[in-house]
Amino acid sequence: MPCYNSAHVIETTIGNLYQQTFMSFELIVVDDGSSDNSLDILQKLATQYQNLQIISQQNKGPGPARNSGLKAATAEFIAFLDSDDSWHPEFLAKLYQKLTKNPDCVIAYCGWQNLGLSAEQCQPYIPPDYQENDKFAVLLRSCPWPIHAALTRKSAIDQVMGFNENWLTAEDFDMWARIAMFANIVRVPEVLAYYHHQQGEQISGNRLRAILNHWGVQNGLLRDFPVITKTLGKAKTDLLTKGQLLQRAYEFYWKNDLPSAHHLFRKSLGIGYFGLKDLKYILPSLLPLTLYQTLVKHMRG
């Protein structure tokens, strides 16, 4: 569990975690250079709860914090939980049981539910059986589950060397894909993980950075594993990667986030993924941003 300035929630999160029906676990919390009193609270909690280990380090981000926790972990199975999210009391029991009954599988994953957004965005979701449903395509397209909706054999995480610390976002997408594409995984078709949105939607700058990092992860996967493109074919691979980038450009455009649309339309032009009908939207992005914004507003007016 990485913890950064989570003093307002960390006690509740850990208290909920210790309500698990499966109690044979160690909790490793990595305080990632918090500037609030998170570390003081954690040290107090370590006297109240068994098998709670605290690691303190300078702020490096969630990926490096999780890697620090992984280095300290000695158990056969690993689960990740952020300091403001939660699990159903039977999360560990049911995912552990699933993996022990399927020794050929390296990941057990479950359904999840968003909390704190609109009702439409908070519907419980049970993912499909990725092992049986075009797994390469599904795992290349997007992160298959939230960071806290899976239990993984530590040996599988060690094999891919944990989280790639070059990514400030999408590091979980990168790790899950590298593990799950080439090993068996198994589903627990129940909602057992809860994602608590504390501040609503990401601001647009963060969304753009997340999209670009996602694109970078996809390119890294295709570079390191040519079998993906060979299996899916070039057209489908391009649709799942370059096509997504163009789609996001349009989403930003129609949401009037013109700086982000400008950036992604330019990138789509640069990689040569567009059709004739797209040129109406792509060619204006060759203009400097201020002129592009003026032109789009004039066109809409």
VEXGUTOR-445786 format. One record per residue (C-alpha): residue number from 1; residue in one letter; chain; x, y, z. Coordinates in Angstrom, 3 decimals, decimal comma. Layout:
<atoms>
+-----+---------+--------+----------+----------+----------+
| num | residuo | cadena |        x |        y |        z |
+-----+---------+--------+----------+----------+----------+
| NUM |       a |      A |        X |        Y |        Z |
...
+-----+---------+--------+----------+----------+----------+
</atoms>
This chain:
<atoms>
+-----+---------+--------+----------+----------+----------+
| num | residuo | cadena |        x |        y |        z |
+-----+---------+--------+----------+----------+----------+
|   1 |       m |      A |    0,000 |    0,000 |    0,000 |
|   2 |       p |      A |    1,577 |    3,297 |   -1,065 |
|   3 |       c |      A |    0,627 |    6,211 |    1,165 |
|   4 |       y |      A |    1,100 |    9,865 |    0,259 |
|   5 |       n |      A |   -0,598 |   12,603 |    2,315 |
|   6 |       s |      A |   -3,402 |   10,228 |    3,268 |
|   7 |       a |      A |   -3,798 |   11,236 |    6,905 |
|   8 |       h |      A |   -7,498 |   11,919 |    6,331 |
|   9 |       v |      A |   -8,272 |    8,346 |    5,202 |
|  10 |       i |      A |   -5,440 |    5,989 |    6,119 |
|  11 |       e |      A |   -6,810 |    4,943 |    9,518 |
|  12 |       t |      A |  -10,206 |    4,089 |    8,025 |
|  13 |       t |      A |   -8,621 |    2,243 |    5,090 |
|  14 |       i |      A |   -6,430 |    0,073 |    7,299 |
|  15 |       g |      A |   -9,250 |   -0,547 |    9,771 |
|  16 |       n |      A |  -11,445 |   -1,775 |    6,915 |
|  17 |       l |      A |   -8,637 |   -3,920 |    5,556 |
|  18 |       y |      A |   -8,314 |   -5,790 |    8,839 |
|  19 |       q |      A |  -11,944 |   -6,860 |    8,480 |
|  20 |       q |      A |  -10,868 |   -9,460 |    5,906 |
|  21 |       t |      A |  -12,135 |  -12,972 |    6,618 |
|  22 |       f |      A |   -8,734 |  -14,286 |    5,459 |
|  23 |       m |      A |   -6,284 |  -12,906 |    8,018 |
|  24 |       s |      A |   -3,048 |  -14,679 |    7,108 |
|  25 |       f |      A |   -1,497 |  -11,647 |    5,470 |
|  26 |       e |      A |    1,147 |   -9,002 |    6,027 |
|  27 |       l |      A |    0,357 |   -5,376 |    5,235 |
|  28 |       i |      A |    3,330 |   -3,363 |    3,995 |
|  29 |       v |      A |    2,598 |    0,371 |    3,870 |
|  30 |       v |      A |    5,117 |    2,597 |    2,107 |
|  31 |       d |      A |    4,882 |    6,202 |    3,221 |
|  32 |       d |      A |    6,039 |    8,002 |    0,088 |
|  33 |       g |      A |    7,404 |   11,189 |    1,623 |
|  34 |       s |      A |    4,109 |   12,474 |    3,028 |
|  35 |       s |      A |    4,167 |   16,103 |    4,183 |
|  36 |       d |      A |    1,158 |   15,635 |    6,471 |
|  37 |       n |      A |    1,060 |   13,435 |    9,581 |
|  38 |       s |      A |    0,438 |   10,174 |    7,691 |
|  39 |       l |      A |    3,633 |    8,611 |    9,017 |
|  40 |       d |      A |    2,722 |    9,416 |   12,634 |
|  41 |       i |      A |   -0,676 |    7,790 |   12,167 |
|  42 |       l |      A |    0,886 |    4,734 |   10,535 |
|  43 |       q |      A |    3,358 |    4,286 |   13,373 |
|  44 |       k |      A |    0,478 |    4,408 |   15,861 |
|  45 |       l |      A |   -1,516 |    1,884 |   13,809 |
|  46 |       a |      A |    1,486 |   -0,463 |   13,712 |
|  47 |       t |      A |    1,078 |   -0,890 |   17,481 |
|  48 |       q |      A |   -2,613 |   -1,789 |   17,057 |
|  49 |       y |      A |   -2,552 |   -4,228 |   14,141 |
|  50 |       q |      A |   -0,559 |   -7,409 |   13,706 |
|  51 |       n |      A |    1,775 |   -7,879 |   10,742 |
|  52 |       l |      A |    1,738 |   -4,199 |    9,758 |
|  53 |       q |      A |    5,118 |   -3,110 |    8,416 |
|  54 |       i |      A |    5,876 |    0,568 |    7,723 |
|  55 |       i |      A |    8,463 |    1,744 |    5,205 |
|  56 |       s |      A |    9,306 |    5,447 |    4,895 |
|  57 |       q |      A |   10,987 |    6,942 |    1,850 |
|  58 |       q |      A |   11,360 |   10,216 |   -0,024 |
|  59 |       n |      A |    8,533 |   11,008 |   -2,421 |
|  60 |       k |      A |    8,985 |    9,052 |   -5,656 |
|  61 |       g |      A |    5,437 |    8,244 |   -6,805 |
|  62 |       p |      A |    3,160 |    5,192 |   -6,558 |
|  63 |       g |      A |    5,163 |    2,890 |   -8,848 |
|  64 |       p |      A |    8,433 |    3,229 |   -6,929 |
|  65 |       a |      A |    6,523 |    3,021 |   -3,629 |
|  66 |       r |      A |    4,945 |   -0,271 |   -4,677 |
|  67 |       n |      A |    8,340 |   -1,559 |   -5,787 |
|  68 |       s |      A |    9,727 |   -0,755 |   -2,338 |
|  69 |       g |      A |    6,902 |   -2,776 |   -0,835 |
|  70 |       l |      A |    7,590 |   -5,637 |   -3,222 |
|  71 |       k |      A |   11,238 |   -5,763 |   -2,161 |
|  72 |       a |      A |   10,153 |   -6,169 |    1,448 |
|  73 |       a |      A |    7,459 |   -8,758 |    0,712 |
|  74 |       t |      A |    8,289 |  -12,423 |    1,280 |
|  75 |       a |      A |    4,937 |  -14,140 |    0,726 |
|  76 |       e |      A |    3,934 |  -16,174 |   -2,310 |
|  77 |       f |      A |    0,997 |  -13,925 |   -3,240 |
|  78 |       i |      A |    0,750 |  -10,147 |   -3,647 |
|  79 |       a |      A |   -2,215 |   -7,782 |   -3,701 |
|  80 |       f |      A |   -2,097 |   -4,000 |   -4,054 |
|  81 |       l |      A |   -4,426 |   -1,566 |   -2,317 |
|  82 |       d |      A |   -4,186 |    2,218 |   -2,493 |
|  83 |       s |      A |   -4,557 |    4,173 |    0,713 |
|  84 |       d |      A |   -8,023 |    5,495 |   -0,147 |
|  85 |       d |      A |   -9,633 |    2,388 |   -1,673 |
|  86 |       s |      A |  -11,179 |   -0,721 |   -0,137 |
|  87 |       w |      A |  -11,988 |   -4,409 |   -0,518 |
|  88 |       h |      A |  -14,991 |   -6,539 |    0,273 |
|  89 |       p |      A |  -14,272 |   -8,544 |    3,468 |
|  90 |       e |      A |  -13,952 |  -11,722 |    1,369 |
|  91 |       f |      A |  -11,622 |  -10,285 |   -1,277 |
|  92 |       l |      A |   -8,483 |  -12,061 |   -0,095 |
|  93 |       a |      A |  -10,259 |  -15,297 |    0,793 |
|  94 |       k |      A |  -11,974 |  -15,726 |   -2,564 |
|  95 |       l |      A |   -9,050 |  -14,704 |   -4,766 |
|  96 |       y |      A |   -6,607 |  -16,805 |   -2,744 |
|  97 |       q |      A |   -8,916 |  -19,802 |   -3,000 |
|  98 |       k |      A |   -9,206 |  -19,308 |   -6,753 |
|  99 |       l |      A |   -5,446 |  -19,233 |   -7,274 |
| 100 |       t |      A |   -4,743 |  -22,219 |   -5,043 |
| 101 |       k |      A |   -7,360 |  -24,234 |   -6,935 |
| 102 |       n |      A |   -5,768 |  -23,172 |  -10,252 |
| 103 |       p |      A |   -2,011 |  -23,658 |   -9,785 |
| 104 |       d |      A |   -1,410 |  -23,030 |  -13,497 |
| 105 |       c |      A |   -2,747 |  -19,458 |  -13,148 |
| 106 |       v |      A |   -0,649 |  -16,489 |  -12,002 |
| 107 |       i |      A |   -3,399 |  -13,881 |  -11,494 |
| 108 |       a |      A |   -6,893 |  -14,033 |  -10,058 |
| 109 |       y |      A |   -8,965 |  -10,915 |  -10,784 |
| 110 |       c |      A |  -12,454 |   -9,813 |   -9,768 |
| 111 |       g |      A |  -15,153 |   -7,243 |  -10,409 |
| 112 |       w |      A |  -15,107 |   -3,720 |   -9,026 |
| 113 |       q |      A |  -17,227 |   -0,653 |   -8,394 |
| 114 |       n |      A |  -16,483 |    3,074 |   -8,525 |
| 115 |       l |      A |  -17,664 |    5,139 |   -5,590 |
| 116 |       g |      A |  -17,924 |    8,921 |   -5,408 |
| 117 |       l |      A |  -18,857 |    9,664 |   -9,032 |
| 118 |       s |      A |  -22,255 |    9,997 |  -10,699 |
| 119 |       a |      A |  -24,721 |    7,116 |  -10,350 |
| 120 |       e |      A |  -24,167 |    6,159 |  -13,988 |
| 121 |       q |      A |  -20,403 |    5,860 |  -13,399 |
| 122 |       c |      A |  -20,792 |    3,853 |  -10,192 |
| 123 |       q |      A |  -22,512 |    0,751 |  -11,494 |
| 124 |       p |      A |  -20,938 |   -2,524 |  -10,299 |
| 125 |       y |      A |  -18,846 |   -4,117 |  -13,033 |
| 126 |       i |      A |  -17,859 |   -7,730 |  -13,480 |
| 127 |       p |      A |  -15,279 |   -8,106 |  -16,260 |
| 128 |       p |      A |  -15,414 |  -10,889 |  -18,832 |
| 129 |       d |      A |  -13,251 |  -13,988 |  -18,766 |
| 130 |       y |      A |  -10,192 |  -12,486 |  -20,425 |
| 131 |       q |      A |   -8,499 |  -15,865 |  -20,694 |
| 132 |       e |      A |  -11,179 |  -16,982 |  -23,147 |
| 133 |       n |      A |  -11,938 |  -13,707 |  -24,966 |
| 134 |       d |      A |   -9,259 |  -12,506 |  -27,429 |
| 135 |       k |      A |   -6,799 |  -11,911 |  -24,602 |
| 136 |       f |      A |   -4,067 |  -10,203 |  -26,634 |
| 137 |       a |      A |   -6,501 |   -7,625 |  -27,990 |
| 138 |       v |      A |   -8,149 |   -6,949 |  -24,635 |
| 139 |       l |      A |   -4,865 |   -6,530 |  -22,778 |
| 140 |       l |      A |   -3,283 |   -4,361 |  -25,477 |
| 141 |       r |      A |   -6,262 |   -2,027 |  -25,611 |
| 142 |       s |      A |   -6,413 |   -1,000 |  -21,958 |
| 143 |       c |      A |   -5,642 |   -1,907 |  -18,372 |
| 144 |       p |      A |   -7,845 |   -4,939 |  -17,648 |
| 145 |       w |      A |   -8,614 |   -4,200 |  -13,982 |
| 146 |       p |      A |   -7,842 |   -1,572 |  -11,315 |
| 147 |       i |      A |   -4,637 |   -1,978 |   -9,338 |
| 148 |       h |      A |   -6,525 |   -3,381 |   -6,341 |
| 149 |       a |      A |   -8,777 |   -5,898 |   -8,132 |
| 150 |       a |      A |   -6,283 |   -8,748 |   -8,453 |
| 151 |       l |      A |   -4,177 |  -11,214 |   -6,486 |
| 152 |       t |      A |   -0,911 |  -12,214 |   -8,155 |
| 153 |       r |      A |    1,816 |  -14,754 |   -7,611 |
| 154 |       k |      A |    4,910 |  -12,822 |   -6,562 |
| 155 |       s |      A |    7,059 |  -14,934 |   -8,865 |
| 156 |       a |      A |    5,146 |  -13,548 |  -11,858 |
| 157 |       i |      A |    5,680 |   -9,958 |  -10,692 |
| 158 |       d |      A |    9,365 |  -10,616 |  -10,084 |
| 159 |       q |      A |    9,705 |  -12,076 |  -13,564 |
| 160 |       v |      A |    8,714 |   -8,731 |  -15,149 |
| 161 |       m |      A |   10,729 |   -6,820 |  -12,513 |
| 162 |       g |      A |    7,738 |   -5,124 |  -10,918 |
| 163 |       f |      A |    6,576 |   -1,683 |  -11,967 |
| 164 |       n |      A |    8,420 |    0,270 |  -14,653 |
| 165 |       e |      A |    9,353 |    3,446 |  -12,794 |
| 166 |       n |      A |    9,690 |    5,416 |  -16,023 |
| 167 |       w |      A |    5,888 |    5,680 |  -16,113 |
| 168 |       l |      A |    4,222 |    8,144 |  -13,750 |
| 169 |       t |      A |    0,856 |    6,758 |  -14,856 |
| 170 |       a |      A |   -0,109 |    3,512 |  -16,643 |
| 171 |       e |      A |    2,619 |    1,613 |  -14,779 |
| 172 |       d |      A |   -0,019 |   -0,885 |  -13,641 |
| 173 |       f |      A |   -1,281 |   -1,317 |  -17,228 |
| 174 |       d |      A |    2,281 |   -2,076 |  -18,294 |
| 175 |       m |      A |    2,897 |   -4,643 |  -15,558 |
| 176 |       w |      A |   -0,454 |   -6,435 |  -15,833 |
| 177 |       a |      A |   -0,160 |   -6,744 |  -19,611 |
| 178 |       r |      A |    3,384 |   -8,110 |  -19,460 |
| 179 |       i |      A |    2,296 |  -10,741 |  -16,941 |
| 180 |       a |      A |   -1,157 |  -11,693 |  -18,196 |
| 181 |       m |      A |   -0,563 |  -11,840 |  -21,947 |
| 182 |       f |      A |    1,730 |  -14,831 |  -21,669 |
| 183 |       a |      A |    0,390 |  -16,703 |  -18,658 |
| 184 |       n |      A |   -2,915 |  -18,145 |  -17,520 |
| 185 |       i |      A |   -5,247 |  -15,944 |  -15,480 |
| 186 |       v |      A |   -8,535 |  -16,722 |  -13,765 |
| 187 |       r |      A |  -11,629 |  -14,690 |  -12,923 |
| 188 |       v |      A |  -13,675 |  -14,412 |   -9,735 |
| 189 |       p |      A |  -17,010 |  -13,134 |  -11,128 |
| 190 |       e |      A |  -17,965 |  -11,019 |   -8,113 |
| 191 |       v |      A |  -17,566 |   -7,343 |   -7,187 |
| 192 |       l |      A |  -14,955 |   -7,424 |   -4,419 |
| 193 |       a |      A |  -12,940 |   -4,199 |   -4,968 |
| 194 |       y |      A |  -14,061 |   -0,585 |   -4,529 |
| 195 |       y |      A |  -12,460 |    2,460 |   -6,108 |
| 196 |       h |      A |  -13,080 |    5,606 |   -4,042 |
| 197 |       h |      A |  -12,925 |    8,795 |   -6,138 |
| 198 |       q |      A |  -11,959 |   11,570 |   -3,756 |
| 199 |       q |      A |  -11,846 |   14,523 |   -6,145 |
| 200 |       g |      A |  -14,091 |   13,576 |   -9,045 |
| 201 |       e |      A |  -12,726 |   13,388 |  -12,580 |
| 202 |       q |      A |   -9,102 |   14,051 |  -13,475 |
| 203 |       i |      A |   -8,335 |   17,532 |  -14,787 |
| 204 |       s |      A |   -7,678 |   17,650 |  -18,524 |
| 205 |       g |      A |   -3,897 |   18,004 |  -18,250 |
| 206 |       n |      A |   -3,736 |   14,822 |  -16,207 |
| 207 |       r |      A |   -5,991 |   13,030 |  -18,690 |
| 208 |       l |      A |   -3,750 |   14,012 |  -21,589 |
| 209 |       r |      A |   -0,648 |   12,815 |  -19,754 |
| 210 |       a |      A |   -2,392 |    9,536 |  -18,906 |
| 211 |       i |      A |   -3,337 |    9,015 |  -22,569 |
| 212 |       l |      A |    0,215 |    9,693 |  -23,751 |
| 213 |       n |      A |    1,642 |    7,325 |  -21,140 |
| 214 |       h |      A |   -0,918 |    4,696 |  -22,159 |
| 215 |       w |      A |    0,233 |    5,115 |  -25,756 |
| 216 |       g |      A |    3,842 |    4,765 |  -24,630 |
| 217 |       v |      A |    3,084 |    1,532 |  -22,778 |
| 218 |       q |      A |    1,342 |    0,113 |  -25,848 |
| 219 |       n |      A |    4,338 |    0,938 |  -28,038 |
| 220 |       g |      A |    6,660 |   -0,692 |  -25,521 |
| 221 |       l |      A |    4,590 |   -3,870 |  -25,545 |
| 222 |       l |      A |    4,584 |   -4,022 |  -29,343 |
| 223 |       r |      A |    8,331 |   -3,372 |  -29,464 |
| 224 |       d |      A |    9,196 |   -6,031 |  -26,904 |
| 225 |       f |      A |    6,695 |   -8,639 |  -28,062 |
| 226 |       p |      A |    6,364 |   -8,741 |  -31,881 |
| 227 |       v |      A |    4,141 |  -11,803 |  -31,482 |
| 228 |       i |      A |    1,300 |   -9,449 |  -30,483 |
| 229 |       t |      A |    1,170 |   -7,768 |  -33,897 |
| 230 |       k |      A |    1,768 |  -11,094 |  -35,630 |
| 231 |       t |      A |   -1,174 |  -12,639 |  -33,761 |
| 232 |       l |      A |   -3,620 |   -9,742 |  -34,093 |
| 233 |       g |      A |   -2,592 |   -8,515 |  -37,541 |
| 234 |       k |      A |   -1,429 |   -4,989 |  -38,356 |
| 235 |       a |      A |   -4,886 |   -3,540 |  -39,016 |
| 236 |       k |      A |   -6,331 |   -4,653 |  -35,678 |
| 237 |       t |      A |   -3,168 |   -3,680 |  -33,809 |
| 238 |       d |      A |   -3,272 |   -0,188 |  -35,320 |
| 239 |       l |      A |   -6,955 |    0,173 |  -34,460 |
| 240 |       l |      A |   -6,319 |   -0,737 |  -30,816 |
| 241 |       t |      A |   -3,377 |    1,663 |  -30,490 |
| 242 |       k |      A |   -3,252 |    4,432 |  -33,081 |
| 243 |       g |      A |   -7,023 |    4,333 |  -33,465 |
| 244 |       q |      A |   -7,482 |    4,956 |  -29,751 |
| 245 |       l |      A |   -5,217 |    7,987 |  -29,951 |
| 246 |       l |      A |   -7,312 |    9,516 |  -32,740 |
| 247 |       q |      A |  -10,521 |    8,703 |  -30,882 |
| 248 |       r |      A |   -9,240 |   10,516 |  -27,786 |
| 249 |       a |      A |   -8,394 |   13,545 |  -29,942 |
| 250 |       y |      A |  -12,016 |   13,732 |  -31,060 |
| 251 |       e |      A |  -13,256 |   13,332 |  -27,491 |
| 252 |       f |      A |  -11,157 |   16,282 |  -26,373 |
| 253 |       y |      A |  -12,270 |   18,276 |  -29,409 |
| 254 |       w |      A |  -15,982 |   17,863 |  -28,727 |
| 255 |       k |      A |  -15,483 |   18,517 |  -25,023 |
| 256 |       n |      A |  -13,835 |   21,811 |  -26,024 |
| 257 |       d |      A |  -10,466 |   20,871 |  -24,534 |
| 258 |       l |      A |   -8,729 |   22,290 |  -27,597 |
| 259 |       p |      A |   -5,123 |   22,235 |  -26,279 |
| 260 |       s |      A |   -5,357 |   18,475 |  -25,720 |
| 261 |       a |      A |   -7,163 |   17,912 |  -29,043 |
| 262 |       h |      A |   -4,515 |   20,000 |  -30,806 |
| 263 |       h |      A |   -1,746 |   17,838 |  -29,339 |
| 264 |       l |      A |   -3,374 |   14,494 |  -30,199 |
| 265 |       f |      A |   -4,477 |   15,490 |  -33,712 |
| 266 |       r |      A |   -0,869 |   16,482 |  -34,416 |
| 267 |       k |      A |    0,347 |   13,152 |  -33,084 |
| 268 |       s |      A |   -2,176 |   11,261 |  -35,233 |
| 269 |       l |      A |   -0,929 |   13,184 |  -38,261 |
| 270 |       g |      A |    2,656 |   12,373 |  -37,345 |
| 271 |       i |      A |    2,047 |    8,638 |  -37,128 |
| 272 |       g |      A |   -0,045 |    8,706 |  -40,317 |
| 273 |       y |      A |   -3,218 |    7,239 |  -38,863 |
| 274 |       f |      A |   -6,220 |    9,072 |  -40,298 |
| 275 |       g |      A |   -8,723 |    8,982 |  -43,156 |
| 276 |       l |      A |   -9,820 |   11,645 |  -45,580 |
| 277 |       k |      A |  -12,783 |   12,606 |  -43,401 |
| 278 |       d |      A |  -10,387 |   13,278 |  -40,522 |
| 279 |       l |      A |   -8,379 |   15,892 |  -42,398 |
| 280 |       k |      A |  -10,991 |   18,557 |  -41,677 |
| 281 |       y |      A |  -10,082 |   18,233 |  -38,009 |
| 282 |       i |      A |   -6,430 |   17,244 |  -38,266 |
| 283 |       l |      A |   -5,024 |   19,793 |  -40,732 |
| 284 |       p |      A |   -5,960 |   22,846 |  -38,613 |
| 285 |       s |      A |   -3,819 |   21,385 |  -35,816 |
| 286 |       l |      A |   -0,743 |   22,283 |  -37,888 |
| 287 |       l |      A |   -1,385 |   25,874 |  -36,828 |
| 288 |       p |      A |    0,064 |   27,194 |  -33,565 |
| 289 |       l |      A |   -2,262 |   26,548 |  -30,653 |
| 290 |       t |      A |   -3,611 |   30,097 |  -30,330 |
| 291 |       l |      A |   -4,451 |   30,272 |  -34,038 |
| 292 |       y |      A |   -5,919 |   26,770 |  -33,894 |
| 293 |       q |      A |   -8,221 |   27,754 |  -31,043 |
| 294 |       t |      A |   -9,315 |   30,893 |  -32,860 |
| 295 |       l |      A |  -10,011 |   28,973 |  -36,064 |
| 296 |       v |      A |  -12,034 |   26,261 |  -34,319 |
| 297 |       k |      A |  -14,134 |   28,826 |  -32,483 |
| 298 |       h |      A |  -14,734 |   30,641 |  -35,778 |
| 299 |       m |      A |  -15,706 |   27,381 |  -37,511 |
| 300 |       r |      A |  -18,131 |   26,533 |  -34,725 |
| 301 |       g |      A |  -19,553 |   30,028 |  -34,681 |
+-----+---------+--------+----------+----------+----------+
</atoms>
